[in-house]
Amino acid sequence: MSGPFARLGVGSRLMRHLLAEAHRQGVKTLTSHVSRTARPFYEKFGFSVVEHRSPTVGGIVIPNVVMRRSA
């Protein structure tokens, strides 16, 4: 990611908040469709790949992965 707000920790702070809120509410599993570039970020927070996908949107293939994290 590039831009003036990249690498400032905003995404990590949001993810920690999301994980804490999920825990508080008793959510046992979180699932997300993640771009290939975002995969390392999610892995850092304990998500694992459960499926590789290649959906087509407007005639363009957009590869991504489904990632899941269990409590």
CHARMM-style PDB file with segment names, atoms N, HN, CA, C and O in Angstrom:
ATOM      1  N   MET     1       0.848  -1.180   0.000  1.00  0.00      PROA
ATOM      2  CA  MET     1       0.000   0.000   0.000  1.00  0.00      PROA
ATOM      3  C   MET     1       0.889   1.237   0.000  1.00  0.00      PROA
ATOM      4  O   MET     1       1.964   1.250   0.598  1.00  0.00      PROA
ATOM      5  N   SER     2       0.426   2.250  -0.668  1.00  0.00      PROA
ATOM      6  HN  SER     2      -0.448   2.239  -1.154  1.00  0.00      PROA
ATOM      7  CA  SER     2       1.182   3.491  -0.683  1.00  0.00      PROA
ATOM      8  C   SER     2       0.242   4.638  -0.369  1.00  0.00      PROA
ATOM      9  O   SER     2      -0.974   4.458  -0.298  1.00  0.00      PROA
ATOM     10  N   GLY     3       0.799   5.786  -0.187  1.00  0.00      PROA
ATOM     11  HN  GLY     3       1.787   5.932  -0.245  1.00  0.00      PROA
ATOM     12  CA  GLY     3      -0.016   6.948   0.129  1.00  0.00      PROA
ATOM     13  C   GLY     3       0.385   7.546   1.460  1.00  0.00      PROA
ATOM     14  O   GLY     3       1.193   6.971   2.189  1.00  0.00      PROA
ATOM     15  N   PRO     4      -0.172   8.690   1.775  1.00  0.00      PROA
ATOM     16  CA  PRO     4       0.266   9.407   2.978  1.00  0.00      PROA
ATOM     17  C   PRO     4      -0.106   8.735   4.302  1.00  0.00      PROA
ATOM     18  O   PRO     4       0.465   9.063   5.342  1.00  0.00      PROA
ATOM     19  N   PHE     5      -1.060   7.796   4.271  1.00  0.00      PROA
ATOM     20  HN  PHE     5      -1.524   7.530   3.426  1.00  0.00      PROA
ATOM     21  CA  PHE     5      -1.473   7.177   5.528  1.00  0.00      PROA
ATOM     22  C   PHE     5      -1.060   5.710   5.629  1.00  0.00      PROA
ATOM     23  O   PHE     5      -1.483   5.006   6.546  1.00  0.00      PROA
ATOM     24  N   ALA     6      -0.246   5.257   4.701  1.00  0.00      PROA
ATOM     25  HN  ALA     6       0.098   5.829   3.956  1.00  0.00      PROA
ATOM     26  CA  ALA     6       0.229   3.871   4.722  1.00  0.00      PROA
ATOM     27  C   ALA     6       1.255   3.681   5.835  1.00  0.00      PROA
ATOM     28  O   ALA     6       2.030   4.582   6.155  1.00  0.00      PROA
ATOM     29  N   ARG     7       1.234   2.486   6.410  1.00  0.00      PROA
ATOM     30  HN  ARG     7       0.604   1.755   6.150  1.00  0.00      PROA
ATOM     31  CA  ARG     7       2.240   2.072   7.399  1.00  0.00      PROA
ATOM     32  C   ARG     7       2.247   2.923   8.670  1.00  0.00      PROA
ATOM     33  O   ARG     7       3.290   3.088   9.303  1.00  0.00      PROA
ATOM     34  N   LEU     8       1.091   3.459   9.039  1.00  0.00      PROA
ATOM     35  HN  LEU     8       0.244   3.325   8.524  1.00  0.00      PROA
ATOM     36  CA  LEU     8       0.986   4.245  10.276  1.00  0.00      PROA
ATOM     37  C   LEU     8       0.346   3.448  11.412  1.00  0.00      PROA
ATOM     38  O   LEU     8       0.207   3.955  12.525  1.00  0.00      PROA
ATOM     39  N   GLY     9      -0.039   2.211  11.136  1.00  0.00      PROA
ATOM     40  HN  GLY     9       0.075   1.799  10.233  1.00  0.00      PROA
ATOM     41  CA  GLY     9      -0.618   1.368  12.172  1.00  0.00      PROA
ATOM     42  C   GLY     9      -2.124   1.473  12.310  1.00  0.00      PROA
ATOM     43  O   GLY     9      -2.700   0.880  13.222  1.00  0.00      PROA
ATOM     44  N   VAL    10      -2.771   2.212  11.424  1.00  0.00      PROA
ATOM     45  HN  VAL    10      -2.303   2.693  10.683  1.00  0.00      PROA
ATOM     46  CA  VAL    10      -4.227   2.378  11.525  1.00  0.00      PROA
ATOM     47  C   VAL    10      -4.935   1.040  11.314  1.00  0.00      PROA
ATOM     48  O   VAL    10      -5.842   0.687  12.068  1.00  0.00      PROA
ATOM     49  N   GLY    11      -4.516   0.297  10.286  1.00  0.00      PROA
ATOM     50  HN  GLY    11      -3.779   0.584   9.674  1.00  0.00      PROA
ATOM     51  CA  GLY    11      -5.125  -1.004  10.014  1.00  0.00      PROA
ATOM     52  C   GLY    11      -4.941  -1.965  11.177  1.00  0.00      PROA
ATOM     53  O   GLY    11      -5.870  -2.689  11.535  1.00  0.00      PROA
ATOM     54  N   SER    12      -3.757  -1.981  11.768  1.00  0.00      PROA
ATOM     55  HN  SER    12      -3.002  -1.393  11.478  1.00  0.00      PROA
ATOM     56  CA  SER    12      -3.492  -2.865  12.909  1.00  0.00      PROA
ATOM     57  C   SER    12      -4.342  -2.482  14.113  1.00  0.00      PROA
ATOM     58  O   SER    12      -4.845  -3.354  14.823  1.00  0.00      PROA
ATOM     59  N   ARG    13      -4.502  -1.201  14.343  1.00  0.00      PROA
ATOM     60  HN  ARG    13      -4.094  -0.493  13.766  1.00  0.00      PROA
ATOM     61  CA  ARG    13      -5.349  -0.755  15.460  1.00  0.00      PROA
ATOM     62  C   ARG    13      -6.794  -1.158  15.231  1.00  0.00      PROA
ATOM     63  O   ARG    13      -7.470  -1.610  16.155  1.00  0.00      PROA
ATOM     64  N   LEU    14      -7.271  -0.997  13.997  1.00  0.00      PROA
ATOM     65  HN  LEU    14      -6.722  -0.630  13.246  1.00  0.00      PROA
ATOM     66  CA  LEU    14      -8.635  -1.404  13.678  1.00  0.00      PROA
ATOM     67  C   LEU    14      -8.816  -2.910  13.845  1.00  0.00      PROA
ATOM     68  O   LEU    14      -9.832  -3.355  14.379  1.00  0.00      PROA
ATOM     69  N   MET    15      -7.840  -3.698  13.393  1.00  0.00      PROA
ATOM     70  HN  MET    15      -7.015  -3.337  12.959  1.00  0.00      PROA
ATOM     71  CA  MET    15      -7.941  -5.145  13.516  1.00  0.00      PROA
ATOM     72  C   MET    15      -7.934  -5.570  14.976  1.00  0.00      PROA
ATOM     73  O   MET    15      -8.719  -6.434  15.367  1.00  0.00      PROA
ATOM     74  N   ARG    16      -7.071  -4.985  15.783  1.00  0.00      PROA
ATOM     75  HN  ARG    16      -6.433  -4.283  15.466  1.00  0.00      PROA
ATOM     76  CA  ARG    16      -7.058  -5.328  17.215  1.00  0.00      PROA
ATOM     77  C   ARG    16      -8.400  -4.997  17.863  1.00  0.00      PROA
ATOM     78  O   ARG    16      -8.893  -5.754  18.699  1.00  0.00      PROA
ATOM     79  N   HSD    17      -8.984  -3.878  17.481  1.00  0.00      PROA
ATOM     80  HN  HSD    17      -8.584  -3.263  16.801  1.00  0.00      PROA
ATOM     81  CA  HSD    17     -10.304  -3.505  18.012  1.00  0.00      PROA
ATOM     82  C   HSD    17     -11.362  -4.517  17.557  1.00  0.00      PROA
ATOM     83  O   HSD    17     -12.184  -4.956  18.360  1.00  0.00      PROA
ATOM     84  N   LEU    18     -11.341  -4.883  16.283  1.00  0.00      PROA
ATOM     85  HN  LEU    18     -10.673  -4.526  15.631  1.00  0.00      PROA
ATOM     86  CA  LEU    18     -12.279  -5.863  15.758  1.00  0.00      PROA
ATOM     87  C   LEU    18     -12.155  -7.194  16.487  1.00  0.00      PROA
ATOM     88  O   LEU    18     -13.163  -7.791  16.865  1.00  0.00      PROA
ATOM     89  N   LEU    19     -10.923  -7.665  16.686  1.00  0.00      PROA
ATOM     90  HN  LEU    19     -10.104  -7.181  16.379  1.00  0.00      PROA
ATOM     91  CA  LEU    19     -10.710  -8.936  17.375  1.00  0.00      PROA
ATOM     92  C   LEU    19     -11.174  -8.873  18.819  1.00  0.00      PROA
ATOM     93  O   LEU    19     -11.753  -9.835  19.324  1.00  0.00      PROA
ATOM     94  N   ALA    20     -10.927  -7.757  19.492  1.00  0.00      PROA
ATOM     95  HN  ALA    20     -10.456  -6.976  19.081  1.00  0.00      PROA
ATOM     96  CA  ALA    20     -11.372  -7.598  20.880  1.00  0.00      PROA
ATOM     97  C   ALA    20     -12.888  -7.569  20.956  1.00  0.00      PROA
ATOM     98  O   ALA    20     -13.477  -8.178  21.849  1.00  0.00      PROA
ATOM     99  N   GLU    21     -13.519  -6.871  20.035  1.00  0.00      PROA
ATOM    100  HN  GLU    21     -13.040  -6.376  19.310  1.00  0.00      PROA
ATOM    101  CA  GLU    21     -14.986  -6.791  20.029  1.00  0.00      PROA
ATOM    102  C   GLU    21     -15.609  -8.147  19.709  1.00  0.00      PROA
ATOM    103  O   GLU    21     -16.615  -8.527  20.309  1.00  0.00      PROA
ATOM    104  N   ALA    22     -15.014  -8.875  18.764  1.00  0.00      PROA
ATOM    105  HN  ALA    22     -14.197  -8.566  18.277  1.00  0.00      PROA
ATOM    106  CA  ALA    22     -15.509 -10.218  18.453  1.00  0.00      PROA
ATOM    107  C   ALA    22     -15.401 -11.114  19.681  1.00  0.00      PROA
ATOM    108  O   ALA    22     -16.322 -11.873  19.983  1.00  0.00      PROA
ATOM    109  N   HSD    23     -14.284 -11.028  20.384  1.00  0.00      PROA
ATOM    110  HN  HSD    23     -13.535 -10.412  20.139  1.00  0.00      PROA
ATOM    111  CA  HSD    23     -14.097 -11.818  21.602  1.00  0.00      PROA
ATOM    112  C   HSD    23     -15.146 -11.428  22.654  1.00  0.00      PROA
ATOM    113  O   HSD    23     -15.750 -12.294  23.287  1.00  0.00      PROA
ATOM    114  N   ARG    24     -15.351 -10.130  22.830  1.00  0.00      PROA
ATOM    115  HN  ARG    24     -14.861  -9.427  22.315  1.00  0.00      PROA
ATOM    116  CA  ARG    24     -16.319  -9.644  23.813  1.00  0.00      PROA
ATOM    117  C   ARG    24     -17.725 -10.162  23.518  1.00  0.00      PROA
ATOM    118  O   ARG    24     -18.493 -10.452  24.435  1.00  0.00      PROA
ATOM    119  N   GLN    25     -18.052 -10.274  22.244  1.00  0.00      PROA
ATOM    120  HN  GLN    25     -17.428 -10.039  21.499  1.00  0.00      PROA
ATOM    121  CA  GLN    25     -19.388 -10.717  21.850  1.00  0.00      PROA
ATOM    122  C   GLN    25     -19.494 -12.236  21.701  1.00  0.00      PROA
ATOM    123  O   GLN    25     -20.557 -12.756  21.361  1.00  0.00      PROA
ATOM    124  N   GLY    26     -18.402 -12.940  21.954  1.00  0.00      PROA
ATOM    125  HN  GLY    26     -17.539 -12.518  22.231  1.00  0.00      PROA
ATOM    126  CA  GLY    26     -18.424 -14.394  21.897  1.00  0.00      PROA
ATOM    127  C   GLY    26     -18.356 -14.966  20.485  1.00  0.00      PROA
ATOM    128  O   GLY    26     -18.713 -16.125  20.270  1.00  0.00      PROA
ATOM    129  N   VAL    27     -17.906 -14.176  19.535  1.00  0.00      PROA
ATOM    130  HN  VAL    27     -17.616 -13.235  19.710  1.00  0.00      PROA
ATOM    131  CA  VAL    27     -17.759 -14.665  18.162  1.00  0.00      PROA
ATOM    132  C   VAL    27     -16.587 -15.643  18.123  1.00  0.00      PROA
ATOM    133  O   VAL    27     -15.483 -15.309  18.554  1.00  0.00      PROA
ATOM    134  N   LYS    28     -16.821 -16.826  17.616  1.00  0.00      PROA
ATOM    135  HN  LYS    28     -17.718 -17.097  17.266  1.00  0.00      PROA
ATOM    136  CA  LYS    28     -15.796 -17.872  17.624  1.00  0.00      PROA
ATOM    137  C   LYS    28     -14.967 -17.917  16.348  1.00  0.00      PROA
ATOM    138  O   LYS    28     -13.819 -18.359  16.378  1.00  0.00      PROA
ATOM    139  N   THR    29     -15.530 -17.464  15.222  1.00  0.00      PROA
ATOM    140  HN  THR    29     -16.463 -17.105  15.197  1.00  0.00      PROA
ATOM    141  CA  THR    29     -14.827 -17.543  13.946  1.00  0.00      PROA
ATOM    142  C   THR    29     -15.049 -16.276  13.143  1.00  0.00      PROA
ATOM    143  O   THR    29     -16.169 -15.774  13.045  1.00  0.00      PROA
ATOM    144  N   LEU    30     -13.973 -15.766  12.573  1.00  0.00      PROA
ATOM    145  HN  LEU    30     -13.063 -16.174  12.653  1.00  0.00      PROA
ATOM    146  CA  LEU    30     -14.052 -14.615  11.675  1.00  0.00      PROA
ATOM    147  C   LEU    30     -13.580 -15.073  10.302  1.00  0.00      PROA
ATOM    148  O   LEU    30     -12.589 -15.795  10.192  1.00  0.00      PROA
ATOM    149  N   THR    31     -14.290 -14.656   9.253  1.00  0.00      PROA
ATOM    150  HN  THR    31     -15.095 -14.070   9.342  1.00  0.00      PROA
ATOM    151  CA  THR    31     -13.962 -15.021   7.886  1.00  0.00      PROA
ATOM    152  C   THR    31     -13.937 -13.758   7.041  1.00  0.00      PROA
ATOM    153  O   THR    31     -14.760 -12.862   7.228  1.00  0.00      PROA
ATOM    154  N   SER    32     -12.979 -13.688   6.100  1.00  0.00      PROA
ATOM    155  HN  SER    32     -12.310 -14.416   5.948  1.00  0.00      PROA
ATOM    156  CA  SER    32     -12.871 -12.523   5.231  1.00  0.00      PROA
ATOM    157  C   SER    32     -12.368 -12.930   3.855  1.00  0.00      PROA
ATOM    158  O   SER    32     -11.540 -13.833   3.734  1.00  0.00      PROA
ATOM    159  N   HSD    33     -12.862 -12.269   2.822  1.00  0.00      PROA
ATOM    160  HN  HSD    33     -13.534 -11.535   2.920  1.00  0.00      PROA
ATOM    161  CA  HSD    33     -12.336 -12.413   1.469  1.00  0.00      PROA
ATOM    162  C   HSD    33     -11.237 -11.365   1.340  1.00  0.00      PROA
ATOM    163  O   HSD    33     -11.495 -10.169   1.475  1.00  0.00      PROA
ATOM    164  N   VAL    34     -10.022 -11.809   1.081  1.00  0.00      PROA
ATOM    165  HN  VAL    34      -9.812 -12.780   0.971  1.00  0.00      PROA
ATOM    166  CA  VAL    34      -8.842 -10.959   1.214  1.00  0.00      PROA
ATOM    167  C   VAL    34      -8.067 -10.918  -0.105  1.00  0.00      PROA
ATOM    168  O   VAL    34      -7.884 -11.948  -0.754  1.00  0.00      PROA
ATOM    169  N   SER    35      -7.620  -9.738  -0.491  1.00  0.00      PROA
ATOM    170  HN  SER    35      -7.768  -8.902   0.036  1.00  0.00      PROA
ATOM    171  CA  SER    35      -6.779  -9.622  -1.680  1.00  0.00      PROA
ATOM    172  C   SER    35      -5.422 -10.267  -1.418  1.00  0.00      PROA
ATOM    173  O   SER    35      -5.018 -10.453  -0.270  1.00  0.00      PROA
ATOM    174  N   ARG    36      -4.732 -10.602  -2.493  1.00  0.00      PROA
ATOM    175  HN  ARG    36      -5.060 -10.451  -3.426  1.00  0.00      PROA
ATOM    176  CA  ARG    36      -3.406 -11.216  -2.333  1.00  0.00      PROA
ATOM    177  C   ARG    36      -2.444 -10.277  -1.610  1.00  0.00      PROA
ATOM    178  O   ARG    36      -1.594 -10.732  -0.845  1.00  0.00      PROA
ATOM    179  N   THR    37      -2.571  -8.987  -1.842  1.00  0.00      PROA
ATOM    180  HN  THR    37      -3.262  -8.618  -2.463  1.00  0.00      PROA
ATOM    181  CA  THR    37      -1.658  -8.051  -1.181  1.00  0.00      PROA
ATOM    182  C   THR    37      -1.963  -7.901   0.300  1.00  0.00      PROA
ATOM    183  O   THR    37      -1.070  -7.567   1.079  1.00  0.00      PROA
ATOM    184  N   ALA    38      -3.209  -8.140   0.709  1.00  0.00      PROA
ATOM    185  HN  ALA    38      -3.935  -8.411   0.076  1.00  0.00      PROA
ATOM    186  CA  ALA    38      -3.582  -8.019   2.124  1.00  0.00      PROA
ATOM    187  C   ALA    38      -3.329  -9.300   2.913  1.00  0.00      PROA
ATOM    188  O   ALA    38      -3.382  -9.294   4.143  1.00  0.00      PROA
ATOM    189  N   ARG    39      -3.058 -10.388   2.216  1.00  0.00      PROA
ATOM    190  HN  ARG    39      -3.015 -10.393   1.217  1.00  0.00      PROA
ATOM    191  CA  ARG    39      -2.891 -11.679   2.894  1.00  0.00      PROA
ATOM    192  C   ARG    39      -1.867 -11.655   4.032  1.00  0.00      PROA
ATOM    193  O   ARG    39      -2.180 -12.152   5.113  1.00  0.00      PROA
ATOM    194  N   PRO    40      -0.656 -11.101   3.848  1.00  0.00      PROA
ATOM    195  CA  PRO    40       0.314 -11.091   4.953  1.00  0.00      PROA
ATOM    196  C   PRO    40      -0.199 -10.342   6.190  1.00  0.00      PROA
ATOM    197  O   PRO    40       0.093 -10.735   7.319  1.00  0.00      PROA
ATOM    198  N   PHE    41      -0.954  -9.275   5.977  1.00  0.00      PROA
ATOM    199  HN  PHE    41      -1.191  -8.956   5.059  1.00  0.00      PROA
ATOM    200  CA  PHE    41      -1.527  -8.521   7.098  1.00  0.00      PROA
ATOM    201  C   PHE    41      -2.449  -9.424   7.924  1.00  0.00      PROA
ATOM    202  O   PHE    41      -2.352  -9.460   9.150  1.00  0.00      PROA
ATOM    203  N   TYR    42      -3.335 -10.146   7.250  1.00  0.00      PROA
ATOM    204  HN  TYR    42      -3.413 -10.116   6.253  1.00  0.00      PROA
ATOM    205  CA  TYR    42      -4.271 -11.027   7.955  1.00  0.00      PROA
ATOM    206  C   TYR    42      -3.542 -12.189   8.619  1.00  0.00      PROA
ATOM    207  O   TYR    42      -3.900 -12.597   9.724  1.00  0.00      PROA
ATOM    208  N   GLU    43      -2.522 -12.722   7.953  1.00  0.00      PROA
ATOM    209  HN  GLU    43      -2.231 -12.390   7.055  1.00  0.00      PROA
ATOM    210  CA  GLU    43      -1.749 -13.813   8.556  1.00  0.00      PROA
ATOM    211  C   GLU    43      -1.083 -13.351   9.845  1.00  0.00      PROA
ATOM    212  O   GLU    43      -0.969 -14.121  10.798  1.00  0.00      PROA
ATOM    213  N   LYS    44      -0.647 -12.108   9.876  1.00  0.00      PROA
ATOM    214  HN  LYS    44      -0.739 -11.483   9.101  1.00  0.00      PROA
ATOM    215  CA  LYS    44      -0.026 -11.547  11.078  1.00  0.00      PROA
ATOM    216  C   LYS    44      -0.978 -11.610  12.278  1.00  0.00      PROA
ATOM    217  O   LYS    44      -0.539 -11.687  13.425  1.00  0.00      PROA
ATOM    218  N   PHE    45      -2.279 -11.577  12.001  1.00  0.00      PROA
ATOM    219  HN  PHE    45      -2.636 -11.514  11.069  1.00  0.00      PROA
ATOM    220  CA  PHE    45      -3.283 -11.606  13.065  1.00  0.00      PROA
ATOM    221  C   PHE    45      -3.916 -12.983  13.245  1.00  0.00      PROA
ATOM    222  O   PHE    45      -4.974 -13.103  13.862  1.00  0.00      PROA
ATOM    223  N   GLY    46      -3.278 -14.014  12.712  1.00  0.00      PROA
ATOM    224  HN  GLY    46      -2.419 -13.917  12.211  1.00  0.00      PROA
ATOM    225  CA  GLY    46      -3.712 -15.379  12.973  1.00  0.00      PROA
ATOM    226  C   GLY    46      -4.726 -15.949  12.005  1.00  0.00      PROA
ATOM    227  O   GLY    46      -5.272 -17.023  12.257  1.00  0.00      PROA
ATOM    228  N   PHE    47      -4.995 -15.267  10.905  1.00  0.00      PROA
ATOM    229  HN  PHE    47      -4.551 -14.394  10.700  1.00  0.00      PROA
ATOM    230  CA  PHE    47      -5.906 -15.803   9.900  1.00  0.00      PROA
ATOM    231  C   PHE    47      -5.154 -16.798   9.026  1.00  0.00      PROA
ATOM    232  O   PHE    47      -3.955 -16.642   8.791  1.00  0.00      PROA
ATOM    233  N   SER    48      -5.861 -17.826   8.542  1.00  0.00      PROA
ATOM    234  HN  SER    48      -6.834 -17.953   8.732  1.00  0.00      PROA
ATOM    235  CA  SER    48      -5.287 -18.828   7.648  1.00  0.00      PROA
ATOM    236  C   SER    48      -6.133 -18.912   6.383  1.00  0.00      PROA
ATOM    237  O   SER    48      -7.342 -18.681   6.412  1.00  0.00      PROA
ATOM    238  N   VAL    49      -5.482 -19.245   5.281  1.00  0.00      PROA
ATOM    239  HN  VAL    49      -4.500 -19.433   5.258  1.00  0.00      PROA
ATOM    240  CA  VAL    49      -6.185 -19.399   4.008  1.00  0.00      PROA
ATOM    241  C   VAL    49      -7.002 -20.681   4.047  1.00  0.00      PROA
ATOM    242  O   VAL    49      -6.495 -21.741   4.412  1.00  0.00      PROA
ATOM    243  N   VAL    50      -8.282 -20.574   3.664  1.00  0.00      PROA
ATOM    244  HN  VAL    50      -8.694 -19.713   3.367  1.00  0.00      PROA
ATOM    245  CA  VAL    50      -9.130 -21.761   3.575  1.00  0.00      PROA
ATOM    246  C   VAL    50      -9.577 -22.019   2.138  1.00  0.00      PROA
ATOM    247  O   VAL    50     -10.055 -23.110   1.826  1.00  0.00      PROA
ATOM    248  N   GLU    51      -9.428 -21.020   1.255  1.00  0.00      PROA
ATOM    249  HN  GLU    51      -9.040 -20.134   1.508  1.00  0.00      PROA
ATOM    250  CA  GLU    51      -9.837 -21.201  -0.139  1.00  0.00      PROA
ATOM    251  C   GLU    51      -9.180 -20.140  -1.019  1.00  0.00      PROA
ATOM    252  O   GLU    51      -9.101 -18.970  -0.646  1.00  0.00      PROA
ATOM    253  N   HSD    52      -8.715 -20.561  -2.181  1.00  0.00      PROA
ATOM    254  HN  HSD    52      -8.779 -21.512  -2.484  1.00  0.00      PROA
ATOM    255  CA  HSD    52      -8.225 -19.630  -3.204  1.00  0.00      PROA
ATOM    256  C   HSD    52      -9.361 -19.409  -4.184  1.00  0.00      PROA
ATOM    257  O   HSD    52     -10.013 -20.364  -4.607  1.00  0.00      PROA
ATOM    258  N   ARG    53      -9.602 -18.158  -4.549  1.00  0.00      PROA
ATOM    259  HN  ARG    53      -9.073 -17.382  -4.206  1.00  0.00      PROA
ATOM    260  CA  ARG    53     -10.707 -17.829  -5.444  1.00  0.00      PROA
ATOM    261  C   ARG    53     -10.208 -16.962  -6.591  1.00  0.00      PROA
ATOM    262  O   ARG    53      -9.171 -16.308  -6.485  1.00  0.00      PROA
ATOM    263  N   SER    54     -10.962 -16.965  -7.693  1.00  0.00      PROA
ATOM    264  HN  SER    54     -11.805 -17.496  -7.779  1.00  0.00      PROA
ATOM    265  CA  SER    54     -10.673 -16.113  -8.848  1.00  0.00      PROA
ATOM    266  C   SER    54     -11.987 -15.592  -9.430  1.00  0.00      PROA
ATOM    267  O   SER    54     -12.340 -15.925 -10.562  1.00  0.00      PROA
ATOM    268  N   PRO    55     -12.707 -14.779  -8.663  1.00  0.00      PROA
ATOM    269  CA  PRO    55     -13.983 -14.265  -9.179  1.00  0.00      PROA
ATOM    270  C   PRO    55     -13.753 -13.291 -10.337  1.00  0.00      PROA
ATOM    271  O   PRO    55     -12.716 -12.634 -10.427  1.00  0.00      PROA
ATOM    272  N   THR    56     -14.745 -13.220 -11.211  1.00  0.00      PROA
ATOM    273  HN  THR    56     -15.588 -13.754 -11.138  1.00  0.00      PROA
ATOM    274  CA  THR    56     -14.698 -12.289 -12.333  1.00  0.00      PROA
ATOM    275  C   THR    56     -15.690 -11.170 -12.073  1.00  0.00      PROA
ATOM    276  O   THR    56     -16.870 -11.414 -11.825  1.00  0.00      PROA
ATOM    277  N   VAL    57     -15.199  -9.945 -12.132  1.00  0.00      PROA
ATOM    278  HN  VAL    57     -14.240  -9.746 -12.334  1.00  0.00      PROA
ATOM    279  CA  VAL    57     -16.032  -8.765 -11.920  1.00  0.00      PROA
ATOM    280  C   VAL    57     -15.893  -7.875 -13.150  1.00  0.00      PROA
ATOM    281  O   VAL    57     -14.803  -7.392 -13.458  1.00  0.00      PROA
ATOM    282  N   GLY    58     -16.992  -7.667 -13.842  1.00  0.00      PROA
ATOM    283  HN  GLY    58     -17.877  -8.060 -13.592  1.00  0.00      PROA
ATOM    284  CA  GLY    58     -16.937  -6.840 -15.040  1.00  0.00      PROA
ATOM    285  C   GLY    58     -15.977  -7.370 -16.081  1.00  0.00      PROA
ATOM    286  O   GLY    58     -15.351  -6.593 -16.802  1.00  0.00      PROA
ATOM    287  N   GLY    59     -15.852  -8.695 -16.172  1.00  0.00      PROA
ATOM    288  HN  GLY    59     -16.361  -9.326 -15.587  1.00  0.00      PROA
ATOM    289  CA  GLY    59     -14.967  -9.305 -17.145  1.00  0.00      PROA
ATOM    290  C   GLY    59     -13.511  -9.371 -16.721  1.00  0.00      PROA
ATOM    291  O   GLY    59     -12.665  -9.824 -17.492  1.00  0.00      PROA
ATOM    292  N   ILE    60     -13.206  -8.929 -15.511  1.00  0.00      PROA
ATOM    293  HN  ILE    60     -13.893  -8.561 -14.885  1.00  0.00      PROA
ATOM    294  CA  ILE    60     -11.827  -8.941 -15.012  1.00  0.00      PROA
ATOM    295  C   ILE    60     -11.715  -9.943 -13.874  1.00  0.00      PROA
ATOM    296  O   ILE    60     -12.500  -9.911 -12.926  1.00  0.00      PROA
ATOM    297  N   VAL    61     -10.735 -10.832 -13.976  1.00  0.00      PROA
ATOM    298  HN  VAL    61     -10.098 -10.858 -14.746  1.00  0.00      PROA
ATOM    299  CA  VAL    61     -10.494 -11.810 -12.908  1.00  0.00      PROA
ATOM    300  C   VAL    61      -9.759 -11.104 -11.773  1.00  0.00      PROA
ATOM    301  O   VAL    61      -8.737 -10.451 -11.985  1.00  0.00      PROA
ATOM    302  N   ILE    62     -10.302 -11.250 -10.561  1.00  0.00      PROA
ATOM    303  HN  ILE    62     -11.132 -11.781 -10.389  1.00  0.00      PROA
ATOM    304  CA  ILE    62      -9.695 -10.633  -9.376  1.00  0.00      PROA
ATOM    305  C   ILE    62      -9.375 -11.735  -8.371  1.00  0.00      PROA
ATOM    306  O   ILE    62     -10.223 -12.097  -7.555  1.00  0.00      PROA
ATOM    307  N   PRO    63      -8.141 -12.277  -8.427  1.00  0.00      PROA
ATOM    308  CA  PRO    63      -7.790 -13.354  -7.508  1.00  0.00      PROA
ATOM    309  C   PRO    63      -7.786 -12.888  -6.056  1.00  0.00      PROA
ATOM    310  O   PRO    63      -7.324 -11.792  -5.738  1.00  0.00      PROA
ATOM    311  N   ASN    64      -8.304 -13.733  -5.198  1.00  0.00      PROA
ATOM    312  HN  ASN    64      -8.679 -14.623  -5.457  1.00  0.00      PROA
ATOM    313  CA  ASN    64      -8.265 -13.446  -3.767  1.00  0.00      PROA
ATOM    314  C   ASN    64      -8.297 -14.756  -3.000  1.00  0.00      PROA
ATOM    315  O   ASN    64      -8.329 -15.837  -3.588  1.00  0.00      PROA
ATOM    316  N   VAL    65      -8.289 -14.643  -1.694  1.00  0.00      PROA
ATOM    317  HN  VAL    65      -8.264 -13.765  -1.217  1.00  0.00      PROA
ATOM    318  CA  VAL    65      -8.367 -15.831  -0.844  1.00  0.00      PROA
ATOM    319  C   VAL    65      -9.414 -15.612   0.234  1.00  0.00      PROA
ATOM    320  O   VAL    65      -9.667 -14.482   0.651  1.00  0.00      PROA
ATOM    321  N   VAL    66     -10.011 -16.693   0.674  1.00  0.00      PROA
ATOM    322  HN  VAL    66      -9.805 -17.611   0.335  1.00  0.00      PROA
ATOM    323  CA  VAL    66     -10.875 -16.662   1.837  1.00  0.00      PROA
ATOM    324  C   VAL    66      -9.996 -17.035   3.012  1.00  0.00      PROA
ATOM    325  O   VAL    66      -9.311 -18.057   2.988  1.00  0.00      PROA
ATOM    326  N   MET    67     -10.019 -16.197   4.049  1.00  0.00      PROA
ATOM    327  HN  MET    67     -10.576 -15.366   4.069  1.00  0.00      PROA
ATOM    328  CA  MET    67      -9.200 -16.464   5.230  1.00  0.00      PROA
ATOM    329  C   MET    67     -10.095 -16.557   6.446  1.00  0.00      PROA
ATOM    330  O   MET    67     -11.144 -15.916   6.513  1.00  0.00      PROA
ATOM    331  N   ARG    68      -9.671 -17.364   7.409  1.00  0.00      PROA
ATOM    332  HN  ARG    68      -8.819 -17.885   7.354  1.00  0.00      PROA
ATOM    333  CA  ARG    68     -10.478 -17.582   8.599  1.00  0.00      PROA
ATOM    334  C   ARG    68      -9.591 -17.592   9.827  1.00  0.00      PROA
ATOM    335  O   ARG    68      -8.447 -18.045   9.794  1.00  0.00      PROA
ATOM    336  N   ARG    69     -10.159 -17.074  10.924  1.00  0.00      PROA
ATOM    337  HN  ARG    69     -11.089 -16.707  10.950  1.00  0.00      PROA
ATOM    338  CA  ARG    69      -9.476 -17.075  12.210  1.00  0.00      PROA
ATOM    339  C   ARG    69     -10.454 -17.592  13.239  1.00  0.00      PROA
ATOM    340  O   ARG    69     -11.561 -17.067  13.360  1.00  0.00      PROA
ATOM    341  N   SER    70     -10.069 -18.608  13.980  1.00  0.00      PROA
ATOM    342  HN  SER    70      -9.169 -19.035  13.883  1.00  0.00      PROA
ATOM    343  CA  SER    70     -10.924 -19.148  15.028  1.00  0.00      PROA
ATOM    344  C   SER    70     -10.397 -18.737  16.390  1.00  0.00      PROA
ATOM    345  O   SER    70      -9.193 -18.576  16.591  1.00  0.00      PROA
ATOM    346  N   ALA    71     -11.330 -18.570  17.322  1.00  0.00      PROA
ATOM    347  HN  ALA    71     -12.308 -18.700  17.159  1.00  0.00      PROA
ATOM    348  CA  ALA    71     -10.957 -18.167  18.672  1.00  0.00      PROA
ATOM    349  C   ALA    71     -10.291 -19.292  19.409  1.00  0.00      PROA
ATOM    350  OT1 ALA    71      -9.908 -19.130  20.567  1.00  0.00      PROA
TER     351      ALA     71
END
